[in-house]
Amino acid sequence: MYTDTDRCVRAVQSKDARFDGWFFTAVLTTRIYCRPSCPAVPPKVENMTFLPSAAACQQAGFRACKRCRPDTSPGSPEWNARADAVARAMRLIQDGVVDREGVPGLAARLGYSTRQVERQLNAELGAGPLALARAQRAQTARLLIETSGLPMGDVAFAAGFSSIRTFNETVREVFALAPGELRLRAEKANRHVPKVPGTISLRLPYRAPLNPDNLFGHLAATAVPGVEEWRSGAYRRTLRLPYGTGVVALSPRPDHIGCQLALTDLRDLTLAISRCRWMLDLDADPEAVDEQLRSDPLLAPLVDKAPGRRVPRTVDAAEFAVRAVLGQQVSTAAARTHAARLVTAYGERVADPDPEGGLTHLFPSPQALAGLDPQSLALPASRRATLTTLVGALADGSLPLGIDSDWEAARAQLNALPGFGPWTTEVIAMRALGDPDAFLPSDLGVRRAAKGLGLPSTPAALTARAAGWRPWRAYAVQYLWATDAHPINHLPV
C-alpha cells in the first residue's frame, strides 16, 4: 500500500487508525517517522514519504515519533493473510527466529538461500532480516525499560542485543532518547498504575473493531484444566518458550488487550508477545474482512450485529493438533477431559505466580507424548491410532506445524495421516496454522447456522456459496458459529 501515495496521504490527513501498521509516514524535514493516526499536525504533503516497515524507516535514518510511538502499532495484516516466502519470513522474524538461529536459520526454515531471503525482504519491505530483527529488538528493549525495574544491562541482553553499547546506540538512534530517559518518562506517565511484582504489564494494540465474545469465549470454554483458565476477567495460560516457561493473563479492554506476563527468562519476552498476538489474531484487518463478508446479503446481518470477530488461534500448533484429534466427534467437555488426562500424566509442572491461580502444567510436548501407552487412552481404537501416529510424526519432525508452515503442503501431510478427514485438517489449518481462508462446511454448527440463515446446508453447496467469502472464510465460520448459544460464543462472566 505504501506505494499508493494519494491513498497514504488521505489516511494521514484523516488520522485513520485502520492503516496503522500497513505503512509508516517518514517526515523529511524532521527525520521522524509516525503511524498514520499520529495526533500531531500532519506535515506538508511534499515533506512526506511512505515506507513499508519501521525497520525501513530506521534504516533510512528516521527516528520514532514520541507522540504516536509507531513501534507499538499493530503488525501488518498482510503477513497473516499470505503464505508466500515473505509472509512466512515475517512471521518467523516476529517469532524471534533471527535472534535465536540467525539469518541462515531463517533461510533454512523457508527452504531458500540467505541471499534469496535478503533480496525478497528488501524488495518488499525495504529492509533485510537483520534490520527487521533489530527493529523488533528495539521495541522489546523499550517495553522492558518502561515496564520493568531491571538494570539496563539485563534489559539489553534480554532484548537480544549482543552488547550494552549496541543497545545504548540503538535506543538513542531509534527513539532519540537514552534508555534512562525513556524509563524516567514512563515512570512519570504511569505513576498511578499499580504494578504486580514479578510480572510485565503491557498493552497489546489492535485495529478496531474487535468483538471479544467468541475470541475469549472460545478460549475459555475449551480451556484445558491446569494449562488454561478464565479468572478475574482474564484468560490465563502457561507457555512453553525457548529459554524457559511463562504464564500470561490476557484481558479484553475497550481499546487494547491487557497483558500480564510472568517469565522465567526475559529473553522470551518478544516471542511470548508475538504468540499472544497470534493467538488473539490482533493483527487482523477487520474492516477488510467484514466488508467482504457483508457482500453476501444473508451473512451481512450477522456482521452488522457484531462486527470485528477474530479467529481464536493457539500459542502452539503441535498442541492444538493433538487437541483437535482428542476433540473428534465428542463434546467440548469430553475433549477437555481427555486433554486434562494427558496433561496430568505427561505435562511438565510449573508454578503459578498467582497464589489463587489454577495453572499447574505445560501441555505435554510431542516428545513427551511419544512414549504414551495407547491402551491407557479412553478412546476408540481408531482414534488411539490416529493420535499416536500424529504424535510420532510431530515428535520426529516429519510433520512440521507452525506459523511458518506452507498451508497447502501442511494440509496434504495431515490428510495423509490415518483418521484425518476434512474437518480435522481444516480446523488445524484455521486455528493452528492461521490460514484465514480455512473452511469447515461439514461442521455441525456451521451447517445448522447456514440452514437457519437460508444458506445451503450441504457441504458441497455451502462450499460453492462460500466462494464469494474468500479469502476470509475462517472469519465467516466465526460469524456462523456465533448464531448458536454454545458457551464458545459468549464472553465468560
N, C-alpha and C positions, 0 to 999 in steps of 0.2 A: 504493500500500500504506500510505502514511503516515497515511491517514485511518482505518485499522483499528487503533484504539488497543490493544485487547486483544492482537492478534497482535504488535504492535510491542513491547508490554511484555514478552510472553513471550520474544521474541527478545533483548531487552536483558538480562533477568534470567538467561537461559541463555548469554549472551555468544556468540550464534550468528553466526559469521563469514559464513555464507551470505547474510546480509542486509546486509552492508557494501555501501554504495553504493545500496541500494534506498531507504533513508531515513536521517535523522540525528536523534539524540536531543539536544534542547536542554534544558539544566537551568536552570530558572527562578531558583533560588537563587544559583547560582554564575555564571550567564551564560556558561556554557561549552557547546559542542556537541561530541558524540562520535559515533563509529561504534558500531553495536550490539555489537560484540565488544570494546569497551573493557575493559581488565583492571581498571580501578578498581571499587570497590564501587558497584553500581547505586544511583542516587538513589531516593528515595521516589517512588511512582507519581504522587502529587499534584504533584510537582515536575518531572515530565517533560512535554514537549510534543514533537511529532514534525513534522519538516519534510522536504520532498522533495529539497532540494539544499543543498549547502554555501553557495551564493550566497544562498539564502533565509535561512539561519541568520545569515550575516554581515550581511545587510540588516536583520535584526531585532535586531542589536546583540549577537549572541553571538560569542565568540572560540573558536578551535580548541583542543581539548584537547592538552596537551603530551605525554600518555602514549600515546594511541592514534592521534594525527595523522590526523584524519578526512579532511583534504585529500588524503591519499595512498590513499584507498580505491579499489578497482576502480570503474569507472564503472557507472552503472545499465544492466543488460542490456536495459531497455525500448527504449533508443534504437537498438539493433541489431536488434531483433525487429519493429520497426514501420516503416512507410513513409509515415506521415502527416506533416503540416506540422511539428508539434512535434518529432517524432523527427528529421526531416531537418534542422531548425534546430539541434538539439543536436549532431548530427554535424558540421555546418558550424562551429558555435562552437568545438567541440573541435579542429577543424582550423585555427582561428585566423582565420576569415574576418572576424569583427568587428574584430579588431585591424588587419587589412590593408585592409578595404574599408568598415568602419563598418556601422552598422545598416541604412542604405539599401542597401548592397551585399548584405547578408544577405537582406533582403526581396526584392530584385530576383532573386536566385537562386531563391528559393522561389516567385516569382510572386505575392506578396502586397504590400500596403502596409505601411509600417513600423508603422502603428497596429495593423493586424491581427496582425502578428507579436508586438508588445508584449503585446497583450491575450491571445493564446493562451498565450504562455510564462508570463505572470504567473498565469493561471488554473490552469495545471497544475504549475508549478514554484515559484510564489511569488516569482519574480524575473524581471526583464526581461533582454533580451540584453546590455545594458551591465553589469548586475550579475553575470551569469553569466561574461562575459568577464573582469571584474575578479577574480572568484574564481580563474579559471584563471591570470591574470597573477600573482596572489599565490602560487599553487602553483609556477609556473615560477621566480619570484624565490627562493622557498625552496630549490628544487633547485640553482640557481646559487650561492646563498650557501653551501650546505652541501657542494657537490661541486666547487667551483672556487675558485681564488685570485684571481678577478677583483676589481678595485676596485669598491666599491659603486655608483659612478656608472655603470660599464659594465654591472653587473648590472641596474640599473634600466631602462636603455634596451633591453637585450637581452630583458628580460621583457615589454617592451611598454608601460612607463609613459612618460608624456609629460614627467614632471619628477621630479627626485630627491626633491623634497618630497612629491609624491603617493606615490612609492614608500615612503618612510620612514613616512608616515602609515598607509598600507595595511598594511604589515608589522606595525607596532605594534598596529593595530586588530585584525587577524585572528589574530596569533599571540601577542599580549601580550608581545612581546619586540622589542627593537631589532634591526636587521639584524646589527650587530656581535655582539650576544649570541647570536643564532642560530648564527652562524659559530663562535663560541667553544665552544658546546655540542656542535656537530658535530665539531669538531676533537678534543675530549676523548673523544667516543664512538668515533671512528674512527681513533685514533692508531696502531693496529696494522694498518690496512688499507692495502696498497700502492697507490700512485697511479701511473697511466700518464700521462706528460707529454702534453699536448695533447688529452686526452680527458676526457669527463664520464662518470663511472660512476654508474649508477642501479640501483635495484631496482624492477622492474615487478610490482606485485601482481596476483593473480588469485584467483578463487573456486575452492577445491579441490572435487573432484579435477581434475587436469589430466594427461592422458596425452600425453607429448611425442613418442611414437613416430611416429605418422602426421603430426603437425604439422611437426616438424623433418625427418622423413624425406622428406616430400613436397617441402619447400622445397629440401633438399639434392639429392635425386635429379633434380629438374628445373632445377637451377641453371644459368644461362647463363654460360659462361666469360667472365671479365673483368668481369662485373656482379655475380655471386654466387659464393660458395664456402663449403664447410664446412672449417673449420680449427681445430685445437686445441679441439675440443668446442664450437665456436660456429658459428652460421650468420652469415655476413658478407655485406653487400651495399652497393652505392652508392646514394645517394639524390639525386634532383633536387628542390630546395626553392626557395621563392620568392626568397630572398635569396642563395642560394649552393648549394653541394653538401655532401654529407656521406657518411660511412661509418659503418655501425653493425655491432656484433657482439652477437649475442643468444645466451645460453647458458641451457639449462634447469637449474633448481635445485629442490630439494625443496619450497620454499615461495615461490618467486618466479622471475622471469626476470631473469638478469643482463644488463645493457645497458650497452655502452660506445659512446659517440657521439663522433665527431670531426667538427666542423662548421666550414665556412669563415666562417660568420656566425652568431653565437649567437642572433640574432633568430629563427632557425629552430628553436630547441630545442622549443618547445611543439608545433609541427607534426610534428617528427621523432618525438617521443614518441607523439603521437596516431596517427601512421601505423604505428608499430611495434606498438602495442597492437591496432590494427585488423587488421594482417596476421596476428597470432598469436591473434586472437579472444579476447583476455584479459578482455573484459567480459561474456562469456557466463555464463549461469546453468546449470552442468552438472547440478545436481540436478533442475531443471525439465525439461531436455531428456531426461535418462536415465530419469526417471520415466515420461514419456510413451512413450518407445520401449520400455520394459520391458512396457508393456501388451500388446504383441504377443508371444505365447509363443515364436514362432520367432526373434524378434530378441533377446529377453531374455538368452539365454546369452552373446551377443556383448557386450552391455552390462555384464553382471556380470563377465565375464572381464577387461575393460579399460575401466572407466568413465572419463568425463571427456574423451572425444575432442573436439577442436576442429576447425573448418573452416579449413584454411590459405588465407589470402587474399593480398592483394597490397598494395604501397605505392603503386601507380599503375595505375588502372583502364584507361587507354589502352594502357599497356604490356602488360597481361595480355590485352586484346582482340587485339592483334597476335599475341601468342604463342599464343593459342587457335587462331587461323587457321593459324599455322605448324604446329600440332600435329594438325591434322585428318588422321585416317586414317594416321598414321605413328607410329613408336615414340617413346618418350621420348628416346632417344639421338638420333634423327633430328631431332626438334623442337629439341633443344638445339643441334645443328649448324647448322640453318637460322638460329636466333636469333643464334648467335655470329657468323655471317657478316654479318648486318645490323649488329651491334654494331661489328664491326671496320671496316665500310665507312662507317657513318653516325653512330656513337656519339661522344659528346664525351669526350675523355681526361680522367682525373682521377688524382691522386696517392694511392696507398695509404699511410696513416700507419704501417702495419706494414711494416717493411723486408722481411719474409719473405712478405708477403701477395701474392695474385694478382689483386687488383682493379685494373682499368685504365681502365674506361669507365663512363659512364652509358648506360643503354639509350636509343637514339635517340628523340627526341620525334616526334610525328606530323608536325610541320612539317618536321623534317629528312628524314623518310621520304617526304614528299610528292613529293620530287624524284627518287625512285629509278627506275631503269630496269627495267621489268618483265622484260625479256629477260635481265637479269643474275641473276634468281632461278632456282635449280634446283628449280622447282616445276612441276606440270602447269599448262597454260594457264588452266584454270578457276580454280585456286587463286590464280594470279597476279592474275586479275581480281578475285577476292574480296578479296585483300589490298590492292590499290591502291584499290579502291572504299572499303574500310573506312578506310584511312589518309587518303584525301581528305575523308571525312565527319568524321573526328576533327580533322583539321587546320583545316577551315573553320568548325568549331563547330556544324555541323548535327546532329552526333551527340554530345551532351554525356554523358559517362560519368564517374561519381564517386560518392562516398559519399552525396551528396545526391540522387542520381537517384531518380525515381519508377520503381519496379521494373517495373510493368506497361507504362508508357509506353516505357521503355528496351527491353523485350522486343519491343514492336511495331516499334520503329525497327530493331532488329537483324534481326528476321525479314524485314523488307522489303529487306534487302541481298542481293545475289546470292551464292549459295553458303553462306548461313546456314541451317542446319537446327536442329532442337530441341536436339541435343547441344551445339553451339557456343553457342547462345543461353543455355542453362541453365547451362553451366559458367562463362560470363561473369557471369550473374546470381548464381551461388553465390560465386565467388572474387573477382570484381572489384567487384560491387555490394553484396555482403553479404546477399543475401536468404536467411534461414535455412530457407526452405521450397523453395528451388530443388531440382529433382529430375532425375535422369538415367536414366530407365527403359530407354533404348536403349543405354546404355554397356555394352560387352562385359564389363568387370569386374563391374559391378552385376548383370548378367543371370546370369553364371556363379556368383556368390555366392548369388544368390536361388535358383537351381536346386539348389545344394548344400545349402541350408538347408530345402528343401521349400516355398519360396515360389514364387508364379507367376513364370515367367521371360520371358513375352512382355511387351512394353512396356505394352500396354493392360491386361492382367490385373494386372501389378505395380503400375501406377498406381492401379488400383481398390483393391488391398490396402493401398497406402501412404496412403490417405486417413486411416487411423487413426493415422498417424505425424505428421500435421500439427499445428502449424506448423513441425516440426523435421525435414523430410525431408532437408535438406542434411546434417544430422548422421547420419541413417540411412545415407546414402551412404558416409560415412567408416567406419562400422562394417562395411558390406558390403564395401567395398574392402579392409578390414583382414584379410579371410579369405584373401587372396592372398599369395604370397611375394614380390611385387614390392618393390623397394627403397624405394618411396614409403612403405611401411608400417613401416619399421624405422629407429630412431634410428641414424645413422651411427656407426661406431666411430672 
